[in-house]
């Protein structure tokens, strides 16, 4: 699986990029036919404390799965987004394997 991480209007730390790639590696346990994942890191300019936005677009055969989470830190948002991706991958896999 190819992982492309883009940070909008700031330079992402190497530890953050490694953290996100390690979390995304967990998704291959649940669905190994993932083509690629694009991750967008953004900082919202509002005055809320929860202004770190992580958007993940995972391409799987037949569709794309998109998850967006906003939290206090990028790590927290990425962790929650990966958990949601895993749930969506399980649903996608069941839908494909379900006899009609």
N, C-alpha and C positions, 0 to 999 in steps of 0.2 A: 504494500500500500504506500502510495506517495502522500506525504504530508507537506503542505505549503502553508507557512505561517506568515501573515502580513500584519504589521502594526501600523495603525493610521496615526500620523502626526507625532510619533515618538519612536524611540529606539528601544526595542524589547531586549531585556537582559537575557544572557545565555542560559541562566538557570531556569528562567520562565519557559523558554523554548524547549529545553530538555524535559522539564516537568510535563508540559503539554504532550510532547511526543511519547513519553512513558505512559501517560494515561490513555492516549489513543491506541497504544499497542495492546492494551487490554481488550479492545473491541474485537480483535482477531480471534479470540477464544470463542466468541459467540457467532461470528459470521466472517468467514475467511475469504469471501469473494469481493471484498471492498476494493474499488478501483483507486480512489483518491479521496483526500480530505483537505478542504481549504479552511483555514482558521483565520478569522479577522479579529484583531484586538483593538478596541477603541476606548477612549476616555470621553465620557459625556460631560459637557461644560455646565451642567446644572449644579446647584449647591447642595444636592443630596450627598450623603456619604457613600451610597451605593451607586457609584458612577463608572465602574469598570465593566465594560461590555465585551463578552466573548461570543462570537458567532461561528458555528461550525457547520460546514456544508459537506456531507459525506455522499460521494457518488457510489451507488451500488447498481448492479445490472437491473435496468428497468425503471429506476427512479433515483431521486435525490432526497436525502434526509437533512433537514435544516433545523438547527437548535440554536436559540439565542438566549443567553442568560446575563443578568446584570447583578453584580454583587459588590462588596467592599474591596475585594482583591481579585486579581486575575486568576490566582490559583484556585480560590473558592468557586468562582464562576466556571472555570474550566472543568473542575472536578464534578460539579453538578451537571454540566452540559454533557460530559462523557457518560455519566450514569443514565441520563435521558436517552443518549444515543444508543446505549446498550439495550434499553427497554424497547426502543423503536426497531433496532435490528432484530431482536427476538420476535417481535410482531411481524416484521417483514419476512423473516425466515419461515414462521408458521404459515403465513399466507401463501408462500410459494409452495411449501411442502403439503399443504392441505389438498386432499383429493377432491375433485369436483364432481 
